[in-house]
Amino acid sequence: VVGGVVSLHHFEGGIPVSGPMGLGSNGGVSLIVGKDYIRVEGSGELRVYDAVGRLVKYQVIRGKGKVSVKELPRGVYFVKFKGKVLKFIRR
């Protein structure tokens, strides 16, 4: 467990690929998931979905931003940003 995140994966074409704490810098996109926030570098729409696919968070990012996830209850979530998807578990 690191900062409240138990596991983190990103998906390429629907197949999970293990990742460290985020996607890192990849084609101008950087996503880092922390205990209470998602740090984003890049411009676009960030969406967070719960385990059953409900949209629970939406924010437009312009350049850099932090999106709070501290209000989300424990569970499995998926972050989608610029075609990349990360799975994280909030404890």
C-alpha positions as CSV (number, residue, x, y, z in Angstrom):
1,V,0.0,0.0,0.0
2,V,1.5,3.3,-1.0
3,G,-0.4,6.5,-0.1
4,G,-3.7,4.6,0.1
5,V,-3.4,3.1,-3.3
6,V,-3.2,-0.7,-3.2
7,S,-2.8,-1.5,-6.9
8,L,-2.6,0.5,-10.1
9,H,-2.8,-0.7,-13.7
10,H,-3.3,0.9,-17.0
11,F,-5.1,-0.7,-19.9
12,E,-3.9,-0.9,-23.5
13,G,-6.7,-2.1,-25.8
14,G,-8.6,-3.6,-22.8
15,I,-5.6,-5.6,-21.5
16,P,-4.3,-4.6,-18.1
17,V,-0.6,-3.6,-18.0
18,S,1.0,-3.3,-14.5
19,G,2.3,0.2,-13.8
20,P,4.0,1.9,-10.9
21,M,2.1,4.8,-9.4
22,G,0.9,6.2,-12.7
23,L,1.6,6.3,-16.4
24,G,4.4,8.8,-16.1
25,S,5.1,11.1,-18.9
26,N,3.9,9.5,-22.1
27,G,3.1,11.5,-25.2
28,G,2.4,14.7,-23.2
29,V,0.2,12.9,-20.7
30,S,1.1,12.3,-17.1
31,L,-1.2,10.7,-14.5
32,I,-0.1,10.1,-10.9
33,V,-2.6,8.7,-8.4
34,G,-2.0,9.6,-4.7
35,K,-4.0,9.0,-1.6
36,D,-6.3,12.0,-1.9
37,Y,-5.7,13.3,-5.5
38,I,-4.9,12.5,-9.1
39,R,-2.1,14.8,-10.4
40,V,-2.5,15.4,-14.2
41,E,-0.2,17.0,-16.8
42,G,-1.7,17.4,-20.2
43,S,-4.9,19.0,-21.4
44,G,-8.2,17.1,-21.8
45,E,-11.2,15.7,-20.0
46,L,-10.5,13.5,-16.9
47,R,-13.1,11.0,-15.9
48,V,-13.2,8.7,-12.8
49,Y,-15.6,5.7,-12.9
50,D,-16.5,3.4,-10.1
51,A,-16.3,-0.4,-10.4
52,V,-19.8,-0.7,-12.1
53,G,-19.0,2.0,-14.6
54,R,-20.8,5.0,-13.1
55,L,-19.1,8.4,-13.7
56,V,-18.2,9.7,-10.2
57,K,-15.8,12.5,-11.1
58,Y,-15.3,14.7,-14.2
59,Q,-12.9,17.6,-14.6
60,V,-11.5,19.5,-17.6
61,I,-7.7,19.9,-17.3
62,R,-5.7,22.6,-19.0
63,G,-2.0,22.0,-18.8
64,K,-1.6,20.8,-15.2
65,G,-4.1,20.0,-12.4
66,K,-4.9,18.1,-9.3
67,V,-8.2,16.3,-9.0
68,S,-9.4,15.5,-5.4
69,V,-10.6,11.9,-4.9
70,K,-10.7,12.1,-1.1
71,E,-14.5,12.2,-1.0
72,L,-14.8,8.9,-2.8
73,P,-15.6,5.9,-0.6
74,R,-13.3,2.8,-0.5
75,G,-13.4,0.8,-3.7
76,V,-12.1,0.2,-7.2
77,Y,-12.0,3.1,-9.6
78,F,-10.9,3.7,-13.2
79,V,-9.4,7.0,-14.4
80,K,-9.7,7.8,-18.1
81,F,-7.7,10.6,-19.6
82,K,-6.7,11.1,-23.3
83,G,-7.4,7.5,-24.2
84,K,-5.5,6.0,-21.3
85,V,-7.2,4.1,-18.4
86,L,-5.7,3.6,-15.0
87,K,-7.3,1.3,-12.3
88,F,-6.8,2.2,-8.7
89,I,-8.1,0.9,-5.4
90,R,-9.0,3.4,-2.7
91,R,-8.6,2.0,0.8
